């Protein structure tokens, strides 16, 4: 088992990609249904303010780091080193390769109409053996018959890995409310993963991506939607992380 830190207000599993894949395989092999969640600065700020969101993260058996800022805050203020940042724009391809080699199946839900299917087609071009049991867009009524129809399609497909990409906190709220009705093994929250994998959203230069500045690229792409999340949210998280460790101490893993 990998170390788990409780240095801030949510748990975090200190995982590398191979360790995460091993944990996912164990869930599938044992026939369980489990949440596998990820945290970035936006997620941590939501969890700080929303008790239900924080509780969902702390109850999930696996929570991995998907944000450079979270890793930085943990290292600076809690003395915890995150072994690897696992971001969906890269990891989706690694997960697809891992699952296609083992015959594990996917189901995608999220994005605008057609985007999840475009993502599945691009994955299939690279990994012809990949099993994608179905795709649904994310623009449906999540509180009525449309919601029940999506759940029915997922359950009929019985996927090993279900990826929900509604954005935070909608995807976490949906999985928290519906997880016991889902016939799937690994329940993932993917945010904008289908936009990246489909090619509809471009990533920034590799230098920025590898040095924690990818948020600048996203801010330039969508300034009106993301300025509050990044320009305000990033320093707010670092202040909260500093204050939390001053109050609670530097928690051990």
C-alpha positions in Angstrom: 0.0 0.0 0.0 1.2 3.5 -0.8 1.5 6.1 2.0 -1.5 8.4 2.8 -1.1 11.9 4.0 -3.7 13.8 6.1 -1.5 17.0 6.2 -4.4 19.2 5.0 -8.2 19.0 5.2 -8.5 16.1 2.8 -6.6 12.8 2.6 -4.2 12.2 -0.3 -2.6 8.9 -1.4 1.0 9.4 -2.3 0.9 7.4 -5.6 2.9 7.0 -8.7 1.1 6.0 -11.9 2.1 2.3 -11.6 0.9 2.2 -8.1 -2.4 3.8 -9.1 -2.8 1.2 -11.9 -2.2 -1.5 -9.4 -4.8 -0.1 -7.1 -7.3 0.1 -9.9 -6.6 -3.5 -11.0 -7.1 -4.7 -7.5 -10.6 -3.1 -7.4 -11.5 -4.7 -10.7 -10.1 -8.1 -9.8 -12.0 -8.1 -6.5 -15.2 -7.1 -8.2 -15.7 -4.0 -6.0 -17.2 -0.6 -6.9 -15.1 2.2 -5.6 -14.5 5.9 -6.1 -11.1 7.0 -7.3 -10.9 10.8 -7.0 -8.3 13.4 -7.8 -7.4 16.8 -6.2 -6.1 20.0 -7.6 -6.2 23.5 -6.1 -9.8 24.1 -7.2 -10.8 20.8 -5.7 -9.0 21.6 -2.4 -10.7 25.0 -2.2 -14.1 23.4 -2.8 -13.4 20.8 -0.1 -12.4 23.6 2.3 -15.8 25.3 1.9 -18.2 22.3 1.3 -18.4 19.7 4.0 -20.1 17.1 1.7 -17.3 17.4 -0.8 -14.6 17.1 1.8 -16.4 14.0 3.3 -16.6 12.4 -0.1 -12.8 12.8 -0.7 -12.0 11.5 2.8 -14.3 8.5 2.3 -12.9 7.5 -1.1 -10.4 4.6 -1.0 -8.1 6.4 -3.5 -7.4 10.1 -3.9 -4.5 11.1 -6.1 -2.7 14.4 -6.8 -3.7 16.1 -10.1 -2.3 19.5 -9.4 1.2 21.1 -9.2 -0.1 23.6 -6.7 -1.3 21.0 -4.2 2.1 19.3 -4.4 3.8 22.6 -3.8 1.6 23.5 -0.9 2.2 20.1 0.8 5.9 20.4 0.3 6.3 24.0 1.5 4.0 23.9 4.5 3.6 20.3 5.5 6.9 18.8 4.5 5.1 16.1 2.4 6.5 15.2 -1.0 4.1 14.0 -3.6 5.9 11.4 -5.7 4.1 12.2 -8.9 1.5 14.6 -10.3 -1.0 12.6 -12.2 -2.9 14.8 -14.6 -5.7 13.5 -16.7 -4.5 15.0 -20.0 -1.5 12.7 -19.8 -2.8 9.9 -17.6 -5.9 9.2 -19.8 -3.5 7.7 -22.4 -1.6 5.7 -19.9 -4.7 4.3 -18.4 -6.1 3.5 -21.8 -2.9 1.5 -22.6 -3.0 -0.3 -19.2 -6.6 -1.3 -19.5 -6.5 -2.3 -23.2 -3.6 -4.6 -22.4 -5.7 -6.3 -19.7 -9.1 -6.3 -21.5 -10.7 -3.9 -19.1 -13.6 -1.9 -20.5 -14.5 1.9 -20.3 -17.6 3.9 -20.3 -17.4 7.7 -20.8 -20.0 10.3 -19.7 -19.4 14.0 -20.0 -18.5 16.9 -22.3 -20.6 18.4 -25.1 -22.5 16.2 -27.5 -20.0 14.2 -29.5 -16.9 15.0 -27.6 -16.7 11.8 -25.5 -17.2 9.8 -28.7 -14.4 11.7 -30.4 -12.1 11.0 -27.5 -13.0 7.3 -27.7 -12.1 7.3 -31.4 -8.7 8.9 -30.8 -7.9 6.4 -28.1 -8.9 3.6 -30.4 -6.6 4.9 -33.1 -3.7 4.5 -30.7 -4.9 1.4 -28.9 -7.0 -0.7 -31.3 -7.8 -3.3 -28.7 -9.3 -0.9 -26.2 -12.8 -1.7 -25.1 -15.1 1.3 -24.8 -18.5 0.0 -24.0 -20.4 3.3 -24.4 -20.4 7.1 -24.4 -22.8 9.8 -23.3 -22.5 13.5 -23.3 -22.8 15.5 -20.1 -25.7 17.7 -21.1 -28.6 15.8 -19.7 -31.1 16.4 -16.8 -29.3 14.8 -13.8 -32.5 14.7 -11.7 -35.0 13.0 -13.9 -35.7 10.3 -16.5 -32.7 11.3 -18.6 -30.5 10.5 -15.6 -32.1 7.1 -15.1 -31.6 6.4 -18.8 -27.9 7.1 -18.5 -27.5 4.9 -15.5 -29.4 2.1 -17.3 -27.0 2.3 -20.2 -24.0 2.2 -18.0 -25.3 -0.7 -16.0 -26.2 -2.6 -19.2 -22.6 -2.2 -20.4 -21.1 -3.2 -17.0 -17.8 -1.3 -17.6 -14.7 -1.8 -15.5 -13.9 1.9 -15.6 -16.4 4.7 -15.7 -15.2 8.2 -16.3 -17.5 11.1 -15.4 -16.5 14.5 -16.9 -18.9 17.2 -15.7 -16.4 19.5 -14.0 -16.1 20.1 -10.2 -18.1 19.8 -8.1 -21.0 18.5 -10.4 -19.2 15.2 -11.2 -18.4 14.5 -7.5 -22.0 15.4 -6.5 -23.4 13.1 -9.2 -21.2 10.1 -8.3 -21.8 10.7 -4.6 -25.5 10.5 -5.2 -25.6 7.7 -7.8 -22.6 5.5 -7.0 -24.6 2.8 -5.2 -26.9 2.4 -8.3 -23.9 2.0 -10.8 -22.8 -1.4 -12.0 -19.1 -0.4 -12.7 -15.9 -1.1 -10.8 -13.8 2.1 -10.8 -15.6 5.4 -10.7 -13.4 8.2 -11.9 -14.0 12.0 -12.1 -12.3 13.3 -15.2 -13.2 17.0 -15.5 -12.2 18.2 -19.0 -10.5 14.9 -19.9 -12.6 14.3 -23.0 -11.9 17.8 -24.4 -8.2 17.1 -24.1 -8.2 13.6 -25.4 -10.5 14.5 -28.4 -8.1 17.3 -29.3 -10.7 20.0 -28.9 -8.7 21.7 -26.1 -5.0 22.2 -26.7 -2.4 21.9 -24.0 0.3 24.5 -23.4 4.0 24.2 -24.2 5.6 21.3 -22.5 7.9 23.5 -20.5 4.9 25.2 -18.9 3.1 21.9 -18.3 6.2 20.4 -16.6 6.9 23.4 -14.4 3.5 24.0 -12.9 2.4 26.8 -15.1 -0.2 25.1 -17.3 -2.9 27.0 -15.4 -1.6 30.2 -17.2 -2.4 28.6 -20.6 -5.9 27.7 -19.5 -6.4 31.2 -18.1 -5.5 32.7 -21.5 -7.8 30.2 -23.2 -10.8 31.0 -21.0 -10.1 34.1 -18.9 -13.7 35.0 -18.2 -14.5 31.5 -16.8 -11.2 30.8 -15.0 -9.8 34.0 -13.6 -11.5 33.6 -10.3 -10.4 30.0 -10.0 -6.7 30.7 -10.7 -6.0 34.4 -10.0 -7.8 34.3 -6.7 -8.0 30.6 -6.0 -4.3 29.8 -6.2 -3.1 32.2 -3.5 -6.2 31.5 -1.4 -5.2 27.8 -1.3 -1.6 28.5 -0.4 -2.7 30.8 2.4 -5.2 28.2 3.7 -2.5 25.5 3.5 -0.1 27.6 5.4 -2.7 28.5 8.1 -3.9 24.9 8.3 -0.4 23.5 9.1 0.2 26.4 11.5 -2.9 25.3 13.4 -2.8 21.5 13.0 0.9 20.9 12.7 2.9 19.1 10.0 1.0 15.8 9.8 2.9 12.6 9.1 2.1 10.1 6.4 
